[in-house]
Amino acid sequence: MKQNSDKIGGAGESRRSFIKKSSIAAAAVAAATNILKTPVYGQTQAPSTGRVIGANDRIVVGYIGVGGQGMAHVKTQKTDASANNIAQVAVCDVSKYRQNHAKQTIGGDVAMYDDYRKLLENKDIDAVTIATVDHWHTKTAIAAMESGKHVYCEKPMTRYLGEAFDFHDAVKRTGKIFQLGSQGCSAAGWHKAAEMIQAGKIGQMIWAQGFYCRNTPDGEWNYPIQQWCTAADTNWDAWQGPVKKKTPFNADAYFRWRKYYPYCAGLLGDLVPHRLNPLMLATGNPEFPKRVVSIGTKSVHSDRLKKDGTPERDVPEHVEILAEFPSGCLLSIVCSTVAAKSPGFVIYGHKASLDIGSSGESIQVTVEQPFAEGGKFEDTALENQTIKGLTPTENIGAHEKNWFDCIRANNPKTNANIDLATRAQTVISLAEMSQRLNMACMFDEKTRKVTTENGKAVKPITYGTLELS
């Protein structure tokens, strides 16, 4: 059944006018589930500008990927639909069960798709929330922007480095408003730290540290496998998409994909972005890395305790990253799924350090002794203090609101904008290369080239580069 994007029923009223005037949260969009046509990876089209959205206009939203994280967005945006003045009109997923679940959760006449391109053909949709598996982020996001849609895409930004630059360039080319789903970036503490650092309050930045550590005895990401997940329900070929190492339908991989390299970088793709993006934001001037080294270990073998036959993970259980930036600042990130104790978040400057609360709710300022009051080199007005009452968040709703507000203001500087996202993804992708290729990765931001420390060029890993890809 072909959708009519111009009329509603027989009334002759334009759909856009209806959506603007309607007081309900869901627009009337009628469509049957489309027969999937497996997309060709790398296919592009000429950019479409989309409509200009005024301050009082309702933003019409579609969802690509409505699994666990996708449904978190569906539910939060439904709760905040009135406050954000949005309409939820369409969902897309390779699983029929998940399509129906999302439709029922939203309520009303919601269109369902199993081909994201069909959803993007709906000219009434202004913006999309993307929460697919990592290897579909870039393809769907670029297609969305080129069809005139603004994009909120879950972290990590991409699966591989080359895709990050394709993504970046598409945002710049189309002028669409992009937000990376790293919701910690909307916490006030990180922005306050950036303000203080840019004002010279801590002197030259020396290094920064961040952590995301937890302890999951029977293996991180070993989510329950649901009975509805069958080859009949889920288009497995479409789900695998650009992945080189294709397999027959595998429910374990479908639910526990973060364990396996063909689909995810593991901790580097899942937990590291939660800490890396806010910490880079807090510097006030996020840079591309100059050199990245990363080590990962897998000594506990926690999957063996699961007792349901799940394969052992490809990815490490514990990772550490050390990144050097052109300014001279070093950044250290540690993530673990087998040891939970964490020391905290600190940015160390030549004159003072900033201990930032894990949710960005506070900042403790400690002046270095030589620059403290009465010290030999006293030349700073900064004092030892604790700044409390900052708005904390790991709140998805606050991060989504920032995106919607920026769409209405045509402001590309979202809290997790494309410039921050691309620089952080470069750290992540180089860290994966460092681990898997056993090398230190040097990076030139002007040429976007990766080399070894002795200058030998290395092609960034991508689909098909390694056996598990």
N, C-alpha and C positions, 0 to 999 in steps of 0.2 A: 504494500500500500504506500503510495507516494504521499509525503507530507506536503501540506499546503502552508507555506511560510508567510503567506500574504493575508489570508482571511481566517476568521474564526467562525465556524459554523456557517449559517447562511445570512448572518447579520450584515456582512460587508464591512465590518469594522476592522481596521488594520490591527494585526497582532501587537505591533509595537505600542500602538495607542492603548490597546487593552491592558498590556502589562504595566504601562505607566500609571493608568487610572485605577487598576484593580487594587483592592485592599488585602487580597489574599496573598499568601506567601508563594504559592505555586501557580505558574502560568499554565494555560490550557494548551498543551502540546500533544497532538495525537500522532502516534507512529507505531507501527508493528515492529517487532524485533527483526532486525535486518540479518540476512544471511551473510556470514562472515566471508570476506575476501582477504586472504592473508596479505598484509601490506608488504610492499617492497622496501626494504631498508635503504635509506638514502634518497628516496623520492622527495622532491620539493615542488613548490608551486610559487607563483608570483604572490608577493605579500598583498593582503587586503587590509585596508585601514581600520575597518569596523566603525561603529558609531561613536560620536563624541558624547560622553556621559556627563550630564550636569549634576550640580550639587544635590538636587532633589529627585533625580531619576532613579528608578529601581534598576539594580544591576541583576541581570539574568545569568544564572550560574549552571554549568554542567559539571559532571564528575567523571573522570577517566581513571578507573581503578577503584573499586569499592570493597576491597578486602578489609582487614583489621584497621589499618591506618586511614584508608579511604572512608570507612564508616565513621571514624572519629571526626572527620571533617564534616561529613553529612549531618551528624547529630549536633555538633557544635553550631554549625551554620543554620540548622533548623531552629535551635534554641534562640539564636541571635538574629533570626531573619528579619524581624520587625525593626530591631535597633539598627541593623546594618542596611535596611531597606533593600533586601535581595529577594529574588524568586528562584527556587530550585526546580529545574524543569526537565533534566535529563541525566541519565546514568549510563555508563558503559563499562562492561567487564567481559572477560572471556568465559566467565562462569554464569550459567543461567540462574543458579541458586542465588548468587550474590547480586545479580541484577534485580531479581524479585525482592530480595531482602531490602536493598536500598530503596526501591520504589515504595515498598510498604512502610518503611521508616519515614520517608518524606511525606507520603500520603498525597492524595489527589491524582491528577492526570499527568503522570511523569513518563516521559518517553524512555524506552530501554533500547540499548544498542549492544552488539558484540563486535562492532567495527568502529573504532574511534573516529575514523574519517567521516562516517555517516553523521555522527554527533556534530562534528565540526562544520558540516554543511548547513546546519541550522543557523541561519543568519540572525535569529533573535537572541542567541546566546552571546553574551558579552565577555564572559570570563570562565575559565575552567580550573578546577582543582585536580591536580594529577598526583595519584598515589599508587602508581603501578610498581612492578618490580623494577630494580635499578636500570636494567638494560633497555627499558622502554622509555625512560625519562626524556632523553634528548629527542628522539623521533617524534613522540607525541607533542612535546612542548613546542618544537619548531613548527610542526604542522599547525598547531593551535594559533601561534602568533602570526603565521602567514595567512591564516584565515580570518585574522582580525580580532582574535581573542587575547585578553590579558591572562597571565598564567601565574598560579601558585603551584609550585612543584616541590614535592617532598625531598628531603635530603636522603642520600647525597645527591648533589646536582646531577651527576652522570655516573656511568660505569667506568669509562676510560677517559684519558686526558684529551685525546683528539676531539671527542664529543663535547667536552667542556668549552672549547674554543668555537665549535660550530654553534653551540647554544648561545654563548656570549655574543657572537657576531649577529645572530638572529635577533636577539633582544635589541641591539643597537640599530640594526637595519630596519626593524619594524616599528620601533618606538613604543612597544607594548610595555605595560607595567608588570614587572616580575617580582615575585617574593619567593625566596627559598624557605622551605618548611623547617627552619631551625629556630623554633619559637623562643628559645632563650635570648635571642637577639633583641627581643622586645622588652627585656628587663631593664629597668632604669640604671642599675649599677654599672653596667657595661658602658652606657652612654655617658654617665657621670665621670667614669674613669677616663674615657676618651677626651672629654672636655678638660680635665685636669692635666692630662699628659700633653695635650696640644698647647696648653697654656704654660708649659715648662715647669709645672709644679714638682715633678720628680726628677728633673734633669734629664740627661740622656738615658733612654731605655737600654738596659743591659740584657735582661732575659725575662721570660715569662713561663709560668708553668700551669698546667691544667690536668685534671684527672676525671675519669669516669670508670669507677671500679665497683664491681659487684661480684657475688659468689653464688653461682647456680649449680648445685651439686650434681644434678642429672643432665647438665648440658644446656647452655644458653641457646635460645631459639628453637628448642625442641617442643614446639607448639602441638597441641592435640590434633590428630588427623580426623577430620569430620567425615561421617559416612556419606554425605551428599556428594563428596568430591570423587567423581568417577570420570572415565574417559567420555562418557555420554554427556555429562554436565559441562565439562571444561574443554575448551579448544586448546589442547596442549601444544599443537604446532604453532598457533598464534602466540601463546604465552612464551615459548622459547625464542621466537622471533630471530634476532641477529646472532644468538648464541651459536658458536661453532660446534661445540660438543653436544650434539642433540641426542636425546634418548627417547625410548618409548615412554608413554604416560607414567608418571611417577608421583604419587600423592605425597610421599615424604619430601621430595624436592619442592613440590608446590607449596607446602606449608612451612618448610624449614629451609627455604632457599638461601637465607643469609649464611648458612653453614658452608656453602659450596661456591668455589671460585667462578664457575661459569656464569653465575648470576649476581655475585656480590663480593666485595672485598672484605667481608666479615666485620670485625671491629672497626676497621678503617672506614667502612661505609656506613655503619650503623651508629656506634656510640661516639666515635671520635668527632663527627661533625657537631654534636651537641655541645662540645667544649671548645673545639677549634674555632668555629665561627664567632661565638661571642668574645673569645679571647683576642682574636684578630681585630674584631670591631673595637674592642677596648683600647687598642693602640692609637686609635684616632686617625690612622693613616695606613690601612692594610696594604701590605706589599706582596708582590710575587716572591716566592722563595728563591734564594740563590743556590742553596745546597740543602738536600734532604737525605737523612739516613734513618732507616727504621729496622727494628729487629722484632720478630715475633716468635713466640714459643708455644709449644703444645705438650706440656709435661704431665698434666693430670689425666688426660684422656677421659674427660667427663661423660662423653657419649656412651661409654661402655656401661655406665650405671643406669641408663635409661630403660633397659630391659624390654624394649619393644622392637628390636631389630633395626633401629635406625643406624645408617652407616656413620662411621666416624667422620667428623668434619674435615674439610680441606684446609680451612682457615685457622689461624692461631687462636689460642685461648687467652693470650696475654700479648699486648703489643706496646712498644715504646717508639716515639717519634722525636727526632731532634732536627729542627729546621733553622737554617741561617738565612737572614734577610739582608738586603743591600745596605740598610742603615746600620748593620752590625748587631742588631738584636737577635738573640737566640730564643727559640720557643721549644718547650718540651711538653709533650702530651703523653700520658700513660693511660691505657685502658685495659681492664681485666675482667674476665668472667669467672675467675677462680680465686680471687683475693679481693676483699671488699674495702679494706681500710684505705682512706685517701687523705693526703696532707692538706689539700685545698688549692685555691686559685690565687696566685700572686703575680704581680708585675713589679719587677725590681728595677728601679732607676738608680742613677749615680748619686742622687741626693735623697731619695725616699722610695719606699715601697708601698704598694697598694694591695692589701688582702681583700679580695672581693668575695662576698657571700656566694654560696653555690647556686643560689637562685637570683643573684644580682640584687639582693635586698639591702646590702650594706657594704661599706668600704671602710677598712681600718687603715689609717695612714700612719706609717712609722718612718720618721726622719732618720737618715743615716747619722751616726754619732758625730762625725766631723762637721756636719751642717746643722746640728741641733742648736737650740738657743744657748748661747754662751760658749759654743764650740769654736774651735780655732778658725774654721772656714765659714763662719756664719754669713750666709748671703741669700737666705731663703725665708720667705714669710710663712712657709708651711709649718704647721705644728702637728705633733702627735695628736690624733683625734680619731673618733669613730663616727662615721656619717651613717645614721640609721634612717628608717622610714622611707627608703627608696622602694618604688613599686617593683615587686618581684614578679617573675613569671616563668613558668614552664607551661604557660596557659596558651593553648592553641587559639582560643577565641580572641585574645588580645592581639595576637600576631595576624590573624585573619582580618581583624578590624583595621589594623594598620595598612594592610593591602587594599581593602575596599576604600579607605579614606584616600590613599594615594591614587587609586584609579580615578576617583572623582576630582581630585586636584591635578590630575595629569602630572604627578610627581614621581619620577623614576627612583627617587631616593627612599625606597622602602627600608625597613630595618635590616633586612637581609637581601640587599639588592644584588644585581648581577655582578658588579665590580667586586664586592666582598665574596660572593659565591664562587666566582671564577678563581680568585686567588687562593681561597681555602681548598677548592677542589684540586688545584695544582699541587698543593702540599699533600693531599690525600693520595692522588694518583702517583706522585713521585715516591711516596712512602711505600705504596704497593710494589712499585718497580724495584725499589731498594730491597725489600724483603724477598721478593720472588726471584730476582736476578742476582742477589748477593752483591750489591754495589752501592756506592754513594752516587746520588744523582745530582748533577749540576744542571742549572736551568738558566736560559737567557730569555728574559721576557720580551725583548725586541724581536727576536727571531722565532720564539717559541720552540727552541731546540733543546734537546736533552743530550748531555754528554757525560762521560766518566770524568773523574778528577784529572786525568791526564789528557783530556780534550777529545777523546774518541767519541764520535757521534753514535747515539743509541736511539733507535726508533721506539717511540712510546708503545707499550703493549696495548693490544686491542683484540677484537674478536679474531681468533685463529692464530694469534702470535704464540701462545703456549698451549700445551695439551688441554689444560683445564681452563678453557676460555670460550 
